[in-house]
């Protein structure tokens, strides 16, 4: 599958895959609405591939979203 993972962070046994979306202030639904179920599925598949390629031992995984609306940044932990 093609695509990219915007951010990957690791602390101890937790790996966080983070999708970052930006939109102009006032856009309908805001930036977070751009993380559709299809995008979430794509990120999950890419994360699984990343973990396999990294030879990662068993870890906890979390999927976050950073939404940037104009100059406002919102971090959604465990967004999906």
VEXMARNU-971945 format. One record per residue: residue number from 1; x negated, y negated, z negated of N, C-alpha, C in turn. Coordinates in Angstrom, 3 decimals. Atoms other than C-alpha are relative to their C-alpha. Layout:
VEXMARNU-971945
LOPA|NUM|X|Y|Z|X|Y|Z|X|Y|Z .
...
This chain:
VEXMARNU-971945
LOPA|1|-0.850|1.182|0.000|0.000|0.000|0.000|-0.888|-1.235|0.000 .
LOPA|2|0.743|1.256|-0.075|-1.227|-3.466|0.824|0.537|-0.971|-1.030 .
LOPA|3|-0.407|1.025|0.945|-1.140|-6.358|-1.567|-1.150|-0.339|-0.929 .
LOPA|4|1.034|0.369|0.949|-3.024|-7.910|-4.400|0.593|-0.131|-1.394 .
LOPA|5|-0.360|0.227|1.387|-2.956|-8.165|-8.146|-0.644|-1.327|-0.374 .
LOPA|6|0.515|1.340|0.271|-3.318|-11.757|-9.279|-0.985|-0.021|-1.162 .
LOPA|7|0.877|-0.016|1.179|-4.822|-11.150|-12.730|0.045|1.372|-0.655 .
LOPA|8|0.084|-1.219|0.797|-6.024|-8.104|-14.633|-0.824|-0.349|-1.227 .
LOPA|9|0.712|0.276|1.253|-7.002|-8.443|-18.280|0.039|1.253|-0.864 .
LOPA|10|0.056|-1.171|0.876|-8.085|-5.823|-20.773|-0.461|-0.417|-1.379 .
LOPA|11|0.428|0.162|1.390|-8.272|-5.884|-24.544|0.221|1.341|-0.686 .
LOPA|12|-0.035|-1.322|0.628|-9.121|-2.632|-26.288|0.705|0.988|0.929 .
LOPA|13|-0.703|-1.006|-0.807|-6.613|-0.052|-25.002|1.194|-0.570|0.765 .
LOPA|14|-1.100|0.641|-0.723|-4.265|-2.582|-23.344|-0.527|-0.629|1.287 .
LOPA|15|0.308|0.631|-1.281|-4.480|-3.488|-19.661|1.247|-0.759|0.437 .
LOPA|16|-1.107|0.855|-0.413|-2.308|-6.388|-18.517|-0.187|-0.361|1.470 .
LOPA|17|-0.042|0.405|-1.400|-1.425|-6.879|-14.867|0.963|-1.182|0.061 .
LOPA|18|-0.778|1.227|0.043|-0.157|-10.390|-14.288|0.241|-0.542|1.406 .
LOPA|19|-0.402|0.613|-1.264|1.740|-11.773|-11.313|0.155|-1.503|-0.238 .
LOPA|20|-0.065|1.454|0.120|1.375|-15.532|-10.805|0.791|-0.552|1.189 .
LOPA|21|-0.805|0.627|-1.045|3.987|-17.511|-8.879|0.109|-1.491|-0.278 .
LOPA|22|-0.127|1.457|0.133|4.163|-21.251|-8.242|1.050|-0.516|0.973 .
LOPA|23|-1.011|0.651|-0.824|6.982|-23.396|-6.918|0.035|-1.479|-0.361 .
LOPA|24|-0.187|1.418|0.299|7.726|-27.088|-6.685|1.019|-0.140|-1.126 .
LOPA|25|-0.959|0.264|1.069|9.532|-28.507|-9.681|1.389|-0.159|0.596 .
LOPA|26|-1.374|0.117|-0.467|13.277|-28.184|-9.261|0.409|1.009|1.051 .
LOPA|27|-0.367|-1.025|-0.984|13.148|-25.248|-6.836|1.073|0.905|-0.591 .
LOPA|28|-1.075|-0.862|0.506|16.295|-23.104|-7.150|-0.550|1.305|-0.580 .
LOPA|29|0.442|-1.234|0.643|15.667|-20.275|-9.604|-1.388|-0.077|-0.597 .
LOPA|30|1.354|0.147|0.516|12.160|-21.473|-10.321|-0.939|1.088|0.495 .
LOPA|31|1.034|-0.923|-0.467|8.946|-19.575|-9.763|0.249|1.426|-0.451 .
LOPA|32|-0.201|-1.352|0.521|9.929|-16.628|-11.935|0.977|0.798|0.868 .
LOPA|33|-0.974|-0.713|-0.842|12.798|-15.792|-9.561|-0.655|0.624|1.231 .
LOPA|34|0.714|-0.564|-1.146|10.206|-15.015|-6.868|-0.593|1.374|-0.306 .
LOPA|35|0.498|-1.329|0.372|9.140|-11.917|-8.814|1.203|0.950|0.045 .
LOPA|36|-1.173|-0.826|-0.281|11.846|-9.763|-7.279|-0.250|1.460|-0.403 .
LOPA|37|0.206|-1.430|0.262|12.443|-6.075|-8.000|-0.964|0.652|0.994 .
LOPA|38|0.934|-0.554|-0.992|10.579|-5.278|-4.762|-1.437|-0.389|-0.340 .
LOPA|39|1.344|0.451|0.383|7.579|-7.362|-5.898|-0.470|0.749|-1.246 .
LOPA|40|0.348|-0.745|1.205|7.660|-5.665|-9.296|-0.438|1.419|0.346 .
LOPA|41|0.355|-1.356|-0.431|7.595|-2.239|-7.626|-1.364|0.015|0.665 .
LOPA|42|1.291|0.095|-0.672|4.662|-3.325|-5.449|-1.127|-0.150|-1.022 .
LOPA|43|1.029|0.216|1.020|2.696|-4.540|-8.482|-0.234|1.282|-0.800 .
LOPA|44|0.157|-1.262|0.739|3.370|-1.281|-10.341|-0.837|1.008|0.793 .
LOPA|45|0.754|-0.933|-0.853|2.070|0.776|-7.406|-1.457|-0.425|0.095 .
LOPA|46|1.370|0.489|-0.083|-1.003|-1.429|-7.037|-0.739|0.190|-1.324 .
LOPA|47|0.619|-0.192|1.316|-1.667|-1.233|-10.786|-0.407|1.461|-0.195 .
LOPA|48|0.315|-1.431|0.105|-1.521|2.554|-10.690|-1.241|0.328|0.827 .
LOPA|49|1.167|-0.212|-0.866|-3.991|2.554|-7.794|-1.252|-0.597|-0.622 .
LOPA|50|1.141|0.661|0.638|-6.266|0.103|-9.634|-0.520|0.843|-1.164 .
LOPA|51|0.412|-0.808|1.150|-6.291|2.272|-12.764|-0.700|1.278|0.457 .
LOPA|52|0.647|-1.209|-0.537|-7.120|5.390|-10.715|-1.393|-0.326|0.509 .
LOPA|53|1.293|0.371|-0.592|-9.923|3.618|-8.827|-1.014|-0.391|-1.072 .
LOPA|54|0.892|0.421|1.078|-11.358|2.204|-12.065|-0.412|1.180|-0.884 .
LOPA|55|0.308|-1.156|0.837|-11.441|5.691|-13.569|0.350|-0.268|-1.454 .
LOPA|56|-0.383|0.439|1.336|-9.663|4.206|-16.541|0.502|1.162|-0.845 .
LOPA|57|-0.582|-0.985|0.905|-9.036|6.429|-19.551|1.438|-0.417|-0.303 .
LOPA|58|-1.384|0.385|0.324|-5.452|6.481|-20.831|0.046|-1.327|-0.759 .
LOPA|59|-0.136|1.323|0.606|-4.428|2.947|-21.734|1.480|-0.370|-0.042 .
LOPA|60|-1.329|0.604|-0.040|-1.310|0.981|-22.556|-0.018|-1.032|1.111 .
LOPA|61|-0.100|0.925|-1.123|-0.127|-1.104|-19.630|1.159|-0.955|-0.243 .
LOPA|62|-1.060|1.006|0.103|1.867|-4.324|-19.636|-0.005|-0.825|1.279 .
LOPA|63|-0.138|0.826|-1.187|3.189|-6.403|-16.745|0.540|-1.365|-0.419 .
LOPA|64|-0.365|1.363|0.354|3.304|-10.170|-17.294|0.238|-0.813|1.264 .
LOPA|65|-0.190|0.962|-1.080|4.379|-13.088|-15.130|-0.401|-1.371|-0.524 .
LOPA|66|0.257|1.412|0.257|2.957|-16.608|-15.118|0.732|-0.769|1.082 .
LOPA|67|-0.803|0.799|-0.934|5.444|-19.000|-13.532|-0.421|-1.456|-0.129 .
LOPA|68|0.413|1.396|-0.023|4.258|-22.453|-12.511|1.046|-0.771|0.803 .
LOPA|69|-1.044|0.822|-0.626|7.071|-24.896|-11.789|-0.457|-1.451|-0.074 .
LOPA|70|0.596|1.338|0.010|5.554|-28.195|-10.741|-1.268|0.041|-0.837 .
LOPA|71|1.162|-0.012|0.897|3.139|-28.821|-13.612|0.281|0.808|-1.269 .
LOPA|72|-0.367|-0.776|1.191|4.960|-26.615|-16.130|-0.358|1.466|0.204 .
LOPA|73|0.428|-1.396|-0.055|3.407|-23.209|-16.815|0.701|0.764|-1.116 .
LOPA|74|-0.654|-0.861|0.984|5.371|-20.446|-18.550|-0.560|1.402|0.147 .
LOPA|75|0.541|-1.358|0.016|3.842|-17.098|-19.544|1.070|0.933|-0.562 .
LOPA|76|-0.990|-0.985|0.414|6.314|-14.207|-19.723|-0.738|1.313|-0.276 .
LOPA|77|0.641|-1.264|0.362|4.802|-11.270|-21.629|0.988|1.134|0.194 .
LOPA|78|-0.834|-1.190|-0.217|6.113|-7.806|-20.755|1.236|-0.370|0.816 .
LOPA|79|-1.105|0.532|-0.815|8.236|-9.393|-18.029|0.756|1.123|0.736 .
LOPA|80|-0.672|-1.137|-0.670|8.951|-6.081|-16.293|-0.743|1.282|-0.275 .
